[in-house]
């Protein structure tokens, strides 16, 4: 037999198609951090010669929108952290769902700046709707995550597999709440922002909220 012919033998196992959740989390952490940092760039600091407190009062809309969105991004990061501690393997579907989440998270500085610039102006309704809908889109990705994990339980730690359907149902609170804020915007743009803030407060203080669970799961 010629030396250059490939030898026959047992088939070589294909490489593992999954990647470690830690690698996905490391990349995601960087995107979350950059998005949160960019928010403050739209808040205008008082320049030399301007009275500090009165100038900052004129920036109340930008400051409020900044505070709410920063907390939204922070809560999304905590929820993301908790979710992927339940994950054993990351498949192609989770990778693309994660890219969708990061795409909307990195987009949030735009609706935040828009709301901050227009909340006290004549186009406040459009700005408030744009802001609330953007929040709803950013939060619905967690519903997609849990739907994917409930359909593929082998990706999840055994101790968490029985909870995926419940988590999917609980994850609907964010998107539905922000859509309610969008519906309120034509009546009161400020009220719409207040509803978004109330959702944030629930996710911070609510014991059953997804962001409240920070304990590592059992294997």
Buried (B, 14 or more C-beta within 10 A) or exposed (E): EEEEEEEEEEEEEEEEEBBEBEEBBEEBEEBBEEBBEBBBEBBBEBEEEEEEEEEBEEBEBBBBBBBBBBBBBBBBBBBBBBBBBBBBBBBEBBEEBBBBBBEBBBBBBBBBBBBBBBBBEEEBBBBBBBBBBBBBBBBBBBBBBBBBBBEBEEBBBEEBBEBBEEBBEBBBBBBBBBBBBBEBBEEBBBEBBBBBBBBBEBBBEEEEBBBBBEEEBEE
